[in-house]
């Protein structure tokens, strides 16, 4: 499950200690130091390479730890995951798609450290419940819309992780009207329609000449026709999925974070309209869909809360 040679950190005894947070995304790794209150600092990021993925991830952790004795690590990973087994099967990292034992690898890197592991969406929900839009609530849904789409569920004051740790993985619910093949092997998944990567692919197929979600959002705000259509498509699919999930989970607050969610009104106007149009049941007619107020790195903040072992029970 990976070559750990050259990445082991040993304490020299009596030196500084550190608690780390790691965010495994579709296109980048991020890691930082965690203080006693669960705040994260000294954040560093590296792209996810095509090869030697663990070497890049482990090297980043070694750099952030800077030789300190690491006592705990919190990991938030793009899904799917197998939390009981400590395995990530991050769909958009080809080398890890069939499974990488991330908990064992990190444990070998930092002998004796406590390693806590969760889906990135669960980490987002932790962060939102601890210090964001879900603070003070007992039930809600947090969604991250970036290169991929994930989510986490707050139920009765706790983030629910489910049987394998994938509860809330809203990116792979099916949205009607789009029979688009998804990398998971299914068709019509929300992630295949509305993620940043999927929206860029769709726009390029229509003749748009850009390369990134940031460029797509910029062009949409400038009124470029294809870019506007791409964000309307993504926003509509997100709104349908949000209203469906709200009905299933009996929540009235959904918070949306992630880089692609920063695309502005070309994404948010169709999102809100679709969510309202499909929220017909009385108990979700007052559904609130809010942009995350947390700064970039909310998933990493949730991983920090995991690492610190802080409770999120209301």
N, C-alpha and C positions, 0 to 999 in steps of 0.2 A: 504493500500500500504506500510505497514511497521510500526514498532513500534519505535517512536522517543523518548520515555521516557529515561531519563538519559543522553541524548546527547545534550541538549540545552545549548548554550553558551550565556551568557548575558554580555553586556558591563557594567563595573562599572562606566563609565563616565570619560572622560579625560584621559583614558589610551591609550596604544599603539593600533594602528589600523593595519589591515593586509588585503592583497588581496591574494586569494588562487587559485591554479590550481589543477584540479583533472583529472586523466586519468583512465577510467574504461576499463580495458582490459579483455581478456578472462580468464586469470589465475591469474591476480594480479591487485590491486589498487595501484596507485602512486599519491602522492600529494606533493605540495611544495608551498613556498612563492613566490610572484611575486613582483618585484620592478617596479618603474615608467616607465622603458623602456621596460617592458614586459619580463624581464629575470626571470628565476625561480631558486630558491636555496632552501637549507634545505630540499631536497627531501627525502621522506620516502615512503617505499613500504610495502605492506602486501599481502599475498596470498588471493585469493577469496575463501572463505570457502564454504563447501557444504550446510551449514545452517546458519541462522542469518547473511545473506549477508549485509544488511543495517547496522547492528550493527558494523561489521568490517569496512565498508566504513566510516560511521559516526565517529567511534572511531579514525580512521586515521586522518580525518579532524580536529577533536578536538585536537589531539596531535600536529598536525602541527601548528594550530592556537595558541596553548599554552596560551589560555585565553585572547587573544587580541580581540578587537572589529573588526570583519570582515566586510569590506565594499563591497566586490565583490568576486564572485567565478566564475571561468571559468571551464566548464566541457566538456571533450571530451570522448565520449562513443563508445565502440564497438556497432555495429548495429545489427539489424535495430533500428532506433530511430523514435520518433514522436516529432519533435522539437516544433511545435506549441502547443502541449499539455504538453510538458516537460516530456515526458515518454521515458525511455529506454526499449527496448525489446532485450537486448543483448543475442544473440542466444546461446552463449556458457556458460551462467550463468543460469542454469535451474530454479532457484528460481525467476528470473526476466524475463524469456522468454515470459510470458504472459503479461508483462508490469509492470514497477515499476515507480512511479511518482518521479523521482529523483530531479527535480527542486523544487517541493513542499517540499520534505524531507530536502533538503539542505537549503531551505528558512526557514523552521521551526527551523533548527539547528542554523542558523545565522539570527535572525530577523532583517529586515531592509536592509540586504545586497542585492545588485544586483546580480542575478544569470544568467549567459549566458551559453548556452548549444548547442553543435554541435556534429555531427558524428566524430569519431576519425579520419577518413580519411580527413574530412574537416579541422580538426585541423592540420594534417600533411601538407596539402596544404598551410595553413596559415603560418606555420613555414618555409616551403621551400620558399614561396614567400617573406617572410619578411627577411629571413637571410640565405637562402640555395640555392639550385640549380635552383629554379624558380625565384630568385631575378632578377628584371629588365625585366622579360618576361611578356607578357600580356595573354598568353595561355599556358597551360601545364596540366599534370596529375601527381599526387603524389599517390603512392601505398605503403601501409604498408603490409609486409609479415611476419607474426609472427605466433602465435597460430591460428589466423584466418587471413583473408585477407580483407582489406578495401581500400578505395581510396577517393581522393578529386580532384575536377576539378577547374582549374583556367581558367576563361573565361573573356576576355576583361578587365583584370586587377583586377578582383574580384573572390573570391572563390564562386562558385555557389552551393547552397545548395538544390535546387529543392523544390518540393511541400511539402514534409514531412520532409526534411532535409537529405534524403538518396542519393542525387545525388553523383555519383562517386563510389557507392558501388560495385566495380568491382568484389568482391569475389563471387558474385552470378550471373555473366554472365556465360553462358554455353559454355564450350570448347568442340569441336567435338572430338570424339574418345574415350571418357570416359563416360560410363553410370553409374557413381558411385552415390549411394544415398547420399544426403546431409542432414544435420540436419535441413535445412530450409523446407524440404519436397519435394524439387525438385531433379533433377538428373543431374549429369554432371557439377555441379557448380565448378568454379575455386577453391573455398575454399575447396571443397571436394577432390580435386586432389592435390593441390599444397601448402597448408598451412603446417606449421611445424607439427601440431597435425595429420593431415591427412597423411602426408608423413611417420611419425613414425608408424601409424597404418598399412599402406601398407607394410612397410619394415618388421614389426613384423609378418605380415601374410605370408611373404615370408621366414621367418626363422631367421631374424636378431634378436639379443638378447638384444639390447639396449632399452633405455626408453625415451630419450629426443631428441629434434631436434639438440641440441649442440653435443650430442654423435653421432648422425647420420652424421652430417657434418664432424666431426672429423674422423669418420671411412671412409667416402667417400674420404676425402683428403689423407687418408692412403692407398686407393686403394681397400677397401673391396667391393666385387662385388655387394651385395644387396644394400648397402648404396649408391654406385655410381648409381645404377639403379633407386633408389628412387629419388635422386636429379636430374637425367636426366629427369625423368618423370615430376617432379615438374617444372623444368626450362623450359621444352618444353611447358607445359600448360601455364605457365606465359608468354612466348614469343608470343604464339598464341593470348592470351587475350590482351596483350599490343598492338600488331599490329592492332587487331580488334578495340580496343578502340581508337587508334590514328586515324584510318580512320573515325570512327563515329564522333569524336570530332574535327577533323582537327587540331591536335597538332603535333609538331615535337620534343617535349621534354617530356620524362617520367622519373621521379625520383622514385627510389624504396628504401624504408627504412624498418625498422623492424628487429627483432632479427634473423629470419630465413634467411633474405637476406644477413646476414654475413657468409653464408655457403661457400663462395669462388667459385672458378672456376667450381667445379662439378655442381653447380647450375647455375652460370652465363654464362658458355660457351653454354649450350643448350638453355638458355633463349635468348641470343643474336642471336644465329643461327636461332631459330624459329621466332623471331621477324623480322629478315632480310628476311627470306624465305617467309613470309606472307605479307610483306610490298611491294605489287606490284604496287600500285597506285603512280603516279608521285609525288603527294603532300606529301607522307609519306616515300618516298625512302631514304630520309636523316634522318630518325627517329633516335633520340639519346635516348638511355636508359642508365641512369646513377645511380650509387649507391649513396644514400644520404650521404652527407658529414657531416650532423649534428650528434652530439654525441647521445648516448642512451637517450631516453626521448624526441624525437622530437614531439610526440603527446602531451606530457605534455607542451612543449614549445608553441605549438599552443593554448592549453587551457589557457596558461598564456596570450597570445596575446588577446584572447577572453576576459579574465578577466579584462585586462587593458583597454579594449575598443579601442584598436589601429586600425586605418584604414589600409587596405592592398591595397587600390586602387592605381594603378600605376600612 
